[in-house]
Structure formats: structure tokens, C-alpha cells
Amino acid sequence: MNWEFANPAWNVLIALVSAATAIASAFAAFASRKTSEKTLQLQERQYLFESLKACAERANEYAKGKRGAEWGVNDAANIIRSLGLAIEAIKNSSQLKEAIDVGQLKKYFMTLLCMELFEEVHNGDAPDAVFQKTEPTRIADDVWRQWREVVEFFDIWDYSIATDEDLED
């Protein structure tokens, strides 16, 4: 069997088919890359939300059924460490290609907290009772500093202070 193409038109036709195939292959590779990027973005978002949920569950485990005054030093340290990890996850979320609003992430995380812990973060003074019972130490000071950072970071309530002008009505 002879596979030679003596006619130049056949050579042009084969070249056109090869070029079309190469273009189609490049388009498929580009589409595949875009799909992979979207999948990675979705996985990063899912990881972020799962991380926030895990941090909240861990903090809730130590705070459930206890007011802030009933927390032990270890309870407070573990709660604050979990809340600190959530802060880091939220701060790192800005690295996502389609970043999620930090305020929305804070609100989402706060909804995951049990009511006891939510109130303590909202009030901002939970570990006071813990540190009144113990002697000041470097670890306790560090935990207290971290607690202040947590409260400042999760201060999502926009209360405005009433001025004399507001009260003149």
C-alpha cells in the first residue's frame, strides 16, 4: 500500500488539519487551566470555612456551660488560642484570589460561637476573673494580651456614642 501524497493539495489539507488540531488542543489546555484555578479557589474557601468552624468548635468545647468567671487558666488559654487561630485564618483569607470581606468572615465566625463565649467576647472582659485568682506570670500576661487582641479584632458591633446633640431632642 502506498501512503505517499503526490498532490500538493493533500499536503496543504493535512497541514490545515494539524493546525486546527493544535489550536483545539491549546484551547482545551487553557480551559482546563481555568477550571483548575476555579477548583483551587473553591477548595481554599472551603478550607477557610472549615478552619473557622473547627476553631469555633474547639473554643466552644472549653466555654460551653461556663461563664467567663468560671473559666480556669487552661480553659482561658485554650479558648484564646482557638480564637487566635481563627484570627490568623481570617487575616490570611485576604490572600485568596477572590478575597472574602473580612467583616463578613468575622460575623460568620461569631455566629459559630456558643452563647456563653459569644457574650464574653462581646463584653470583652471574660478572663478578668481568671487572672484575679492567680499570681501574675508571663504566660498569664501573654494570655491577657492575646485576649485583648481577640476582643479588638472581633469588635463587629458598630455602636456610636451618644453626644449632647443627640440627646437634645
SEZA-182026 format. One record per residue: residue number from 1; residue in three letters; x, y, z of N, C-alpha, C in turn. Coordinates in Angstrom, 2 decimals. Last residue first. Layout:
  num  residuo      n_X      n_Y      n_Z     ca_X     ca_Y     ca_Z      c_X      c_Y      c_Z
  NUM      ALA        X        Y        Z        X        Y        Z        X        Y        Z
...
***
This chain:
  num  residuo      n_X      n_Y      n_Z     ca_X     ca_Y     ca_Z      c_X      c_Y      c_Z
  169      ASP   -33.11    66.25    71.77   -34.48    66.11    71.24   -35.47    66.23    72.28
  168      GLU   -30.53    66.18    72.75   -31.29    67.42    72.85   -32.72    67.30    72.37
  167      LEU   -28.93    63.98    72.33   -29.86    63.92    73.46   -30.74    65.17    73.59
  166      ASP   -27.26    64.63    70.27   -28.22    63.55    70.06   -29.30    63.56    71.14
  165      GLU   -25.69    66.60    71.49   -26.58    66.98    70.38   -27.64    65.91    70.14
  164      ASP   -24.19    65.10    73.25   -25.19    66.02    73.79   -26.18    66.45    72.72
  163      THR   -23.98    61.78    71.77   -23.44    63.08    72.13   -24.55    63.94    72.71
  162      ALA   -23.46    58.36    72.10   -24.44    59.44    72.08   -23.78    60.73    72.55
  161      ILE   -21.33    56.54    70.03   -21.51    57.16    71.34   -22.47    58.32    71.21
  160      SER   -22.32    53.70    68.20   -21.85    55.07    68.21   -22.17    55.66    69.58
  159      TYR   -21.25    50.49    67.60   -22.01    51.35    68.49   -21.44    52.75    68.39
  158      ASP   -21.05    48.06    65.76   -20.74    49.47    65.49   -21.66    50.34    66.35
  157      TRP   -19.48    45.11    66.38   -20.66    45.89    66.66   -20.30    47.36    66.55
  156      ILE   -17.26    43.67    66.18   -18.01    43.86    64.94   -19.25    44.70    65.15
  155      ASP   -14.51    42.93    67.37   -15.43    44.00    67.72   -16.19    44.39    66.46
  154      PHE   -12.54    41.08    66.97   -13.92    40.65    66.75   -14.94    41.69    67.19
  153      PHE   -10.23    42.53    67.66   -10.42    42.04    66.29   -11.88    41.71    66.01
  152      GLU   -10.56    43.06    70.39   -10.45    44.17    69.44   -10.73    43.71    68.02
  151      VAL   -10.60    40.43    71.38   -11.76    41.31    71.58   -11.73    42.47    70.59
  150      VAL    -8.01    39.59    70.65    -9.20    38.88    70.16   -10.42    39.79    70.24
  149      GLU    -6.42    41.36    72.09    -6.35    41.35    70.63    -7.57    40.68    70.03
  148      ARG    -7.09    40.58    74.68    -7.40    41.95    74.26    -7.37    42.04    72.72
  147      TRP    -6.03    37.98    74.63    -7.48    38.17    74.80    -7.88    39.58    74.34
  146      GLN    -3.32    38.50    74.44    -3.99    37.85    73.31    -5.51    38.02    73.41
  145      ARG    -2.94    39.60    76.98    -2.67    40.40    75.79    -3.39    39.83    74.58
  144      TRP    -3.55    37.32    78.57    -4.35    38.54    78.69    -4.16    39.43    77.46
  143      VAL    -1.49    35.63    77.77    -2.88    35.24    77.52    -3.78    36.47    77.58
  142      ASP     0.66    37.10    78.76     0.56    36.83    77.33    -0.86    36.45    76.95
  141      ASP     0.14    37.01    81.49     0.18    38.30    80.82     0.03    38.14    79.31
  140      ALA     0.36    34.26    81.89    -0.92    34.91    82.12    -0.97    36.28    81.45
  139      ILE     3.09    33.99    81.31     2.10    33.28    80.49     0.74    33.94    80.65
  138      ARG     4.25    35.49    83.32     4.46    35.89    81.93     3.43    35.24    81.02
  137      THR     1.90    36.04    85.98     3.02    35.34    85.36     3.15    35.83    83.94
  136      PRO     0.35    36.93    88.98     0.75    37.33    87.64     1.97    36.55    87.16
  135      GLU    -1.51    34.33    90.58    -0.43    35.30    90.63    -0.05    35.69    89.20
  134      THR    -5.08    34.07    90.25    -3.71    33.57    90.14    -2.71    34.70    90.27
  133      LYS    -7.54    35.30    90.34    -7.32    34.13    91.20    -5.87    33.67    91.22
  132      GLN    -7.55    37.18    88.41    -7.65    37.66    89.78    -7.35    36.53    90.76
  131      PHE    -7.60    35.78    86.08    -6.32    36.34    86.49    -6.37    36.96    87.88
  130      VAL   -10.28    35.01    85.91    -9.23    34.01    85.90    -7.95    34.57    86.48
  129      ALA   -11.66    37.41    85.78   -11.84    36.56    86.94   -10.74    35.51    87.03
  128      ASP   -10.83    38.32    83.19   -10.52    39.05    84.42   -10.59    38.16    85.64
  127      PRO   -11.61    37.01    80.83   -10.55    36.43    81.65   -10.21    37.18    82.92
  126      ALA   -13.87    38.75    79.83   -14.00    37.39    80.37   -12.85    36.93    81.25
  125      ASP   -14.46    41.24    78.71   -13.74    41.18    79.98   -13.73    39.78    80.60
  124      GLY   -16.02    41.57    76.42   -14.61    41.90    76.36   -13.82    41.69    77.64
  123      ASN   -18.62    41.23    75.52   -18.39    42.07    76.70   -16.92    42.46    76.82
  122      HIS   -18.10    39.54    73.32   -18.83    40.79    73.13   -18.60    41.74    74.30
  121      VAL   -16.88    37.42    74.57   -16.13    38.17    73.56   -16.78    39.53    73.36
  120      GLU   -19.01    36.64    76.22   -17.74    37.03    76.81   -16.89    37.83    75.83
  119      GLU   -21.02    35.99    74.35   -21.22    37.08    75.31   -19.91    37.57    75.90
  118      PHE   -19.79    33.80    73.06   -20.18    34.98    72.30   -20.34    36.19    73.23
  117      LEU   -19.64    31.98    75.16   -18.41    32.55    74.61   -18.69    33.81    73.81
  116      GLU   -22.38    31.46    75.54   -21.52    31.88    76.66   -20.27    32.57    76.15
  115      MET   -23.27    30.62    73.00   -23.74    31.88    73.56   -22.86    32.37    74.71
  114      CYS   -20.65    29.45    70.83   -21.75    29.21    71.76   -22.08    30.53    72.46
  113      LEU   -19.95    30.63    67.51   -19.60    30.52    68.92   -20.84    30.24    69.77
  112      LEU   -20.80    31.14    64.97   -20.45    29.75    65.29   -20.17    29.55    66.78
  111      THR   -21.06    33.83    64.72   -22.30    33.04    64.77   -22.03    31.58    65.13
  110      MET   -18.41    34.59    64.51   -19.11    34.89    65.76   -20.42    34.10    65.86
  109      PHE   -17.90    33.84    61.86   -17.24    33.14    62.96   -17.98    33.37    64.27
  108      TYR   -19.50    35.71    60.48   -19.73    34.27    60.33   -19.13    33.51    61.50
  107      LYS   -18.25    38.09    61.25   -19.64    37.84    61.64   -19.97    36.35    61.55
  106      LYS   -15.76    37.69    60.02   -15.85    37.88    61.47   -17.26    37.56    61.95
  105      LEU   -16.52    37.55    57.33   -15.91    36.39    57.97   -15.97    36.49    59.49
  104      GLN   -17.46    40.15    56.97   -18.39    39.03    56.81   -17.84    37.77    57.47
  103      GLY   -15.08    41.57    57.32   -16.21    41.80    58.22   -17.22    40.66    58.16
  102      VAL   -13.61    40.71    55.12   -13.17    40.35    56.47   -14.31    40.52    57.47
  101      ASP   -14.92    39.37    52.19   -14.92    40.52    53.08   -14.60    40.08    54.51
  100      ILE   -12.70    37.26    50.45   -13.99    37.43    51.09   -13.86    38.61    52.04
   99      ALA   -10.96    37.49    47.35   -10.99    37.61    48.80   -12.42    37.85    49.30
   98      GLU   -10.09    35.71    45.04   -11.35    36.43    45.21   -11.60    36.53    46.71
   97      LYS    -7.60    34.69    45.84    -7.72    35.48    44.61    -8.99    36.32    44.64
   96      LEU    -6.56    35.09    49.23    -7.37    34.40    48.22    -7.53    35.30    47.01
   95      GLN    -5.41    36.66    51.08    -4.53    36.15    50.04    -5.30    35.38    48.97
   94      SER    -7.23    37.15    52.99    -7.02    38.23    52.02    -6.11    37.79    50.89
   93      SER    -7.06    35.09    54.75    -8.05    34.97    53.67    -7.90    36.08    52.64
   92      ASN    -5.41    35.70    56.82    -4.81    35.05    55.65    -5.78    34.93    54.49
   91      LYS    -7.28    36.68    58.64    -6.28    37.60    58.07    -5.65    37.01    56.81
   90      ILE    -8.62    34.28    59.21    -9.35    35.40    58.59    -8.37    36.37    57.95
   89      ALA    -6.57    32.80    60.40    -7.24    32.29    59.19    -7.97    33.41    58.46
   88      GLU    -6.01    34.42    62.61    -4.98    34.20    61.58    -5.61    33.70    60.29
   87      ILE    -8.44    34.15    64.00    -7.99    35.48    63.53    -6.96    35.32    62.42
   86      ALA    -8.37    31.45    64.62    -9.41    31.96    63.73    -9.03    33.33    63.16
   85      LEU    -6.26    31.44    66.40    -6.12    30.71    65.13    -7.17    31.17    64.13
   84      GLY    -7.46    32.91    68.47    -6.29    33.45    67.76    -6.05    32.75    66.42
   83      LEU    -9.37    31.11    69.34    -9.82    32.37    68.73    -8.68    33.03    67.96
   82      SER    -7.61    29.19    70.39    -8.53    28.84    69.29    -9.02    30.09    68.58
   81      ARG    -6.40    30.68    72.41    -5.58    30.11    71.34    -6.46    29.76    70.13
   80      ILE    -8.60    31.19    74.04    -7.93    32.31    73.38    -7.04    31.81    72.23
   79      ILE    -9.18    28.60    74.91   -10.18    29.39    74.18    -9.49    30.48    73.38
   78      ASN    -6.79    27.96    76.25    -7.22    27.17    75.09    -8.26    27.91    74.27
   77      ALA    -6.77    29.93    78.26    -5.66    29.84    77.31    -6.07    29.06    76.06
   76      ALA    -9.16    29.35    79.65    -8.97    30.64    79.00    -7.88    30.58    77.94
   75      ASP    -8.55    26.75    80.57    -9.71    26.99    79.71    -9.52    28.29    78.93
   74      ASN    -6.32    27.30    82.17    -6.16    26.46    80.97    -7.34    26.63    80.02
   73      VAL    -7.52    28.84    84.17    -6.44    29.42    83.36    -6.27    28.61    82.07
   72      GLY   -11.10    28.33    83.99    -9.79    28.16    84.59    -8.74    28.78    83.69
   71      TRP   -14.10    30.17    84.11   -13.01    29.60    83.33   -11.79    29.42    84.20
   70      GLU   -15.99    31.52    85.50   -15.80    30.11    85.86   -14.68    29.45    85.07
   69      ALA   -16.23    33.97    84.36   -15.70    33.93    85.72   -15.41    32.50    86.17
   68      GLY   -17.53    33.39    81.96   -16.10    33.75    81.95   -15.46    33.67    83.32
   67      ARG   -19.59    30.49    82.48   -19.43    31.93    82.32   -17.92    32.23    82.37
   66      LYS   -20.12    27.45    80.83   -19.36    28.20    81.83   -19.38    29.69    81.49
   65      GLY   -21.27    26.02    78.77   -21.83    25.86    80.10   -21.11    26.63    81.19
   64      LYS   -18.38    25.99    76.85   -19.78    25.55    76.95   -20.20    25.35    78.40
   63      ALA   -15.68    26.48    76.60   -16.52    27.52    77.19   -17.95    27.07    77.47
   62      TYR   -14.42    24.33    75.36   -13.90    24.78    76.65   -14.84    25.77    77.36
   61      GLU   -15.96    24.09    73.04   -15.76    22.92    73.90   -15.30    23.34    75.29
   60      ASN   -15.63    26.51    71.76   -16.92    26.20    72.38   -16.80    25.05    73.37
   59      ALA   -13.07    26.14    70.71   -13.29    27.17    71.73   -14.59    26.90    72.48
   58      ARG   -13.66    24.10    68.86   -12.67    23.87    69.92   -12.87    24.88    71.05
   57      GLU   -15.52    25.34    67.19   -15.89    24.13    67.93   -14.94    23.88    69.09
   56      ALA   -13.95    27.42    66.14   -15.12    27.73    66.97   -15.53    26.52    67.80
   55      CYS   -12.08    25.95    64.67   -11.64    26.84    65.75   -12.79    27.16    66.70
   54      ALA   -13.79    24.69    62.82   -13.00    23.88    63.76   -12.52    24.73    64.94
   53      LYS   -14.74    26.93    61.41   -15.68    26.07    62.15   -14.94    25.23    63.19
   52      LEU   -12.39    27.86    60.26   -13.12    28.70    61.20   -14.09    27.88    62.05
   51      SER   -11.83    25.65    58.62   -10.89    26.05    59.67   -11.58    26.91    60.72
   50      GLU   -14.02    25.72    56.89   -13.84    24.55    57.76   -12.87    24.86    58.90
   49      PHE   -13.51    28.14    55.61   -14.71    27.99    56.40   -14.63    26.78    57.34
   48      LEU   -11.01    27.49    54.38   -11.14    28.63    55.28   -12.36    28.45    56.18
   47      TYR   -11.71    25.34    52.73   -10.74    25.14    53.80   -10.85    26.26    54.84
   46      GLN   -13.39    26.67    50.95   -13.93    25.60    51.78   -13.00    25.34    52.97
   45      ARG   -11.54    28.38    49.76   -12.67    28.92    50.51   -13.24    27.88    51.46
   44      GLU    -9.88    26.47    48.55    -9.32    27.40    49.52   -10.42    28.01    50.38
   43      GLN   -11.69    25.25    46.79   -11.08    24.45    47.85   -10.49    25.35    48.93
   42      LEU   -12.22    27.41    45.08   -13.30    26.83    45.87   -12.76    26.00    47.03
   41      GLN    -9.66    27.73    43.98   -10.28    28.82    44.73   -11.40    28.29    45.62
   40      LEU    -9.38    25.27    42.65    -8.47    25.62    43.74    -9.05    26.74    44.60
   39      THR   -11.38    25.55    40.71   -11.46    24.47    41.70   -10.57    24.77    42.90
   38      LYS   -10.34    27.67    39.23   -11.62    27.82    39.93   -11.77    26.77    41.01
   37      GLU    -8.01    26.42    38.23    -7.91    27.60    39.08    -9.19    27.81    39.88
   36      SER    -9.15    24.37    36.67    -8.29    24.03    37.81    -8.15    25.21    38.77
   35      THR   -10.40    25.90    34.72   -11.20    25.04    35.59   -10.41    24.66    36.84
   34      LYS    -8.17    27.05    33.51    -9.16    27.91    34.15   -10.03    27.10    35.12
   33      ARG    -6.96    24.72    32.47    -6.25    25.54    33.46    -7.24    26.43    34.21
   32      SER    -8.87    23.90    30.63    -8.53    23.03    31.75    -7.84    23.81    32.86
   31      ALA    -8.73    25.98    28.81    -9.98    25.75    29.55    -9.73    24.87    30.77
   30      PHE    -6.10    25.57    27.88    -6.47    26.83    28.53    -7.73    26.65    29.36
   29      ALA    -6.38    23.03    26.71    -5.43    23.22    27.81    -5.75    24.50    28.59
   28      ALA    -8.22    23.64    24.70    -8.58    22.67    25.74    -7.66    22.82    26.95
   27      PHE    -6.67    25.39    23.14    -7.91    25.86    23.76    -8.33    24.94    24.90
   26      ALA    -4.69    23.60    22.29    -4.32    24.76    23.11    -5.55    25.31    23.82
   25      SER    -6.25    21.85    20.75    -5.52    21.35    21.90    -5.13    22.49    22.85
   24      ALA    -7.11    23.56    18.74    -8.10    22.93    19.62    -7.44    22.41    20.89
   23      ILE    -4.62    24.10    17.57    -5.42    25.20    18.16    -6.45    24.63    19.13
   22      ALA    -3.95    21.53    16.66    -3.08    22.21    17.63    -3.83    23.35    18.32
   21      THR    -6.00    21.11    14.80    -5.88    20.22    15.96    -5.01    20.87    17.05
   20      ALA    -5.40    23.06    12.95    -6.68    23.11    13.67    -6.64    22.25    14.93
   19      ALA    -2.92    22.08    12.07    -3.01    23.39    12.71    -4.30    23.51    13.52
   18      SER    -3.73    19.64    10.90    -2.76    19.65    12.01    -2.83    20.97    12.78
   17      VAL    -5.37    20.63     8.86    -5.94    19.76     9.90    -5.03    19.73    11.12
   16      LEU    -3.44    22.02     7.35    -4.57    22.73     7.94    -5.21    21.91     9.07
   15      ALA    -1.76    19.89     6.56    -1.21    20.97     7.39    -2.33    21.75     8.07
   14      ILE    -3.56    18.46     4.95    -3.01    17.82     6.16    -2.43    18.88     7.10
   13      LEU    -3.93    20.37     2.94    -5.07    19.92     3.73    -4.59    19.28     5.04
   12      VAL    -1.37    20.49     1.84    -1.96    21.69     2.44    -3.12    21.30     3.37
   11      ASN    -1.15    17.86     0.88    -0.21    18.35     1.89    -0.75    19.59     2.61
   10      TRP    -3.15    17.85    -1.07    -3.28    16.96     0.10    -2.34    17.43     1.22
    9      ALA    -2.08    19.62    -2.88    -3.31    20.00    -2.19    -3.52    19.13    -0.96
    8      PRO     0.05    18.28    -4.10     0.34    19.31    -3.10    -0.91    19.75    -2.33
    7      ASN    -0.05    14.80    -4.54    -0.74    16.04    -4.85    -0.44    17.07    -3.74
    6      ALA     1.10    12.60    -3.45     1.84    13.30    -4.50     1.22    14.65    -4.80
    5      PHE     1.51    11.08    -0.64     0.55    12.03    -1.20     1.30    12.89    -2.20
    4      GLU     2.00     7.65     0.09     2.53     8.92    -0.37     1.42     9.78    -0.96
    3      TRP     1.40     5.12     0.79     0.85     6.20     1.60     1.39     7.57     1.17
    2      ASN     0.57     2.18    -0.79     1.36     3.39    -0.96     0.69     4.54    -0.21
    1      MET     0.84    -1.15     0.00     0.00     0.00     0.00     0.90     1.23     0.00
***
